Amino acid sequence: KNEIRLLTVLPVQPNAPGTLLCSLEHQPLNHRLEYHGLSYAWKDISLDKNDGGEEIVVNNSRMVVGRNLAAALKARRSHEFCNVPLWVDAICINQDDTAERNAQILRMRDIYAQASLVTVWLGPERDKSARALDFIRTICQASKDFEGWVKTPHGEIWARDSSMFSRYLRHRLISREHSQDWQALHKLLQRAWWKRMWIIQETIAAKRIVFFCGSQTLDPQQLSQ
């Protein structure tokens, strides 16, 4: 069947504030379907110190998911698009059905490509990750301030002189003042998500991507404007 399951994270319930409540439903996979995809690492070193997982409630039934996934769903719950259905492999694929799992894996590129947004979960806030995201914004702004950009006849934008651009960035950003920023960025780039082979197909065909890290977000589309 040309169908997928989609997960909706429900608002916090006053009578169960600590419980992550979700609904799951079948939907036909077509171009009119509005949903988001989730790209994440199954484990995070700061959360998964044991393999116990975390219990959530889906369609009034309890199930156990990885702690990093639970953290991603909780973080998503606090954003304005929390009501948009979400495709996440660990829940939307029946992991106990080998035939279904194999069939869905073959379709994963299409699933991420048709999603209106792919949300990338880098993990909870730690190791000055908020500082790292701010520094990425600083780097992008410094790049925009560089006056040596030229546009080719095909509309591509290149630095007129790459060595000049490198010297410009070194002058702006390589200093004692930014040493802790570089350290925070290094830590962020060492996280498990960047080491997953699957991120290639999950992001390369995505229409739009937004990075989440703790309560912080980073939208590459806004940085490029």
N, C-alpha and C positions, 0 to 999 in steps of 0.2 A: 504494500500500500504506500501511496505517496503522502504519508502522514508523519508528523513528529509530535512529541509531547512537549508542552511548554509549561514552565513553572512561573507562578506569580507569587511574589513575597507579599504577604498580607500585613496590614498595619499592626502595630503593637496593641494587644488586647489588655485593657485595664485589669482584668481578672487573672491574666497570666503574662505579666510584663517581661519575664525572663525566657519565655518560650518563643521560638522562631516558628511562626505559622505560615504555611504555604498551601497553594492549591495547584493541582496538576491536571491538564486536560489535553486531549488529542486535537490537533488542528491539521488541515491539509496544507502541505508545503507548496505555496504558490507565491507569485509576485505581489499579491494583494495582502499577504499576511504581514502584520506589523509585530516584530519581536526583536529582542537583542540577543547577542551571543555572549557567553562568558568565557574568557581565556584566563587560566589560573594554573598554579602548580598544586598538585594534590597535597603537598606537605610544605610547612614552613617551620624552620628550626626553632622559632620562638614559641610556636603553638603546639606542634606535634612532638612533644617530648616523650609521649607514650602513644600507643596505637588505639587508645580507647575511643577516639572520635567524640562527636557531640550529637546528641539526640535532637531532632527537629520533628515537626508534625506536618505531614503532607496528606491532604484530603482526610483529615481526622485520624490518620494512622501514623504511628511513630516509626521513624527510621533513623539510622545512625549514618552521619556523613563525616568527612574529615574536618578537623577543627579549622583549617585554613579556608575551606569552602564555606563553613558556617559563618566565619568572620566576614567573608566577601558578601554573603547574602545580607548580613546585618548592616554592613556599610552601605550597601545599595538601598536598603530600606529607608535611609535618611535623605535620599536625593529626590529631585523633582520628578524623575522618570521611573520611580519605584513601581508604579502600576503597570508598566509595560512588561508583557510576558518575556520570560528569559529561557534560553536554551542552555542547559548545562549538562555535560555528558554523564556525570555520576548519578544524576537523578532522572534525566529525561530518556536515558537508555536503560532498559531492563538488564542489569548486569548479570542476572542469573540465566538469561536466555542467550546462549552462544550464537545462535543463528541471527537473532535480532542485533546483537552487539556487532557482529561482523558486517552486517548489512548497513548499519548506521555509520560505522567507521568509514566505509567507502563513500558515504554521502556527506561526510563532515565538511569538506571544502565547500560544497554547495550550500550547506546549512549556514556556515559563517558568511559566505558571499551574499546570501539573500537577507541576512540580518541588517536592519537599518542602522545598527550600532553594535560594535564589539567592545565590551567593557573589559579591560585588562586589569586584573587584580594582582598587584605586586606584593601584597601582604600588609600586616598591621604596621602602624607607625613605630619605628625603632631606628637606632643608629643615626639619629638626626636626618631622617628621610624627608621631613618637611623642608629642611634646609637644602637638601639635594634638589628637590623639585623647584624651589625658588631659584637655585643656581642655574638650572636648565633654562628657566625663563630669562635670567640675566644673560646667559650665553646667546640665546636667540635674539634678544634685544641688541646685544653688541654686534651681532651679525647684520642686523637691519641697519645699524648706524654706519656700517662700513660703506664708503662712497665709491668703491671700485667695482660694483656689480655691472655687468653688461648682459643684454638679452640677445640671444641668437635669433636668426630668421625663423627658426622653428618654435620660438617662444621659451626656450630653455634659458635659465639664468645661471651665469657662471661668474666667478671672480676673474677680473681682467688679468690679475697677476696673483697666482696662488701663494707665492712666497711673500708677497706684500700682505696678503690676507692673513697668513700665518703670523707674521710679525705684528700685525695689528691686534690679533687676538692675544698674543703673548703679552703685548704691552698693556692691554686692557684687563686681562684675567690671570696671568701667571705672576703672582706676587704673594708675599707673606700675608697680605690682607685676605686673600682667598684660599689660603692653605686648608682651612677647615672645611670650606665649601667643596674642594676637590676630594677631600677624604670622605665626606658624606656622599658625594656622587659615586665614588669608588665602591662604597659599601652597598649603595642601591643597585649598582650594576652587577654585584656579586650574588644577588638574590636568585632563588631557584627558578623563577619564571624565565629568565634569560637563557637558562641552560637546557630548556625543553626543546626537542626537535619539532614538536607539534606546533610551536608558535608560528612557524613559517606559513603553514596552510591556514591557520586561524586568523592571521593578520594580513597576509599579502593580498588577499582578495576582498578584504573588508571595505565597505563603503566609507566607514568612519570609525575611528578608534578614540577611546578616552581611557586614560590610565587612572587607576585608583590606588592609593596607598594610605591606609588608615582613613582619616577623614578628609584627606587632600585629594584633589583631582588635577589632572594635566591633560589639556586638549590640544594635540598637535595642530589641529586645524586653526585654532585661534592663534597659536604661536607663529604660524606661517603667514598670517595676514599683515 
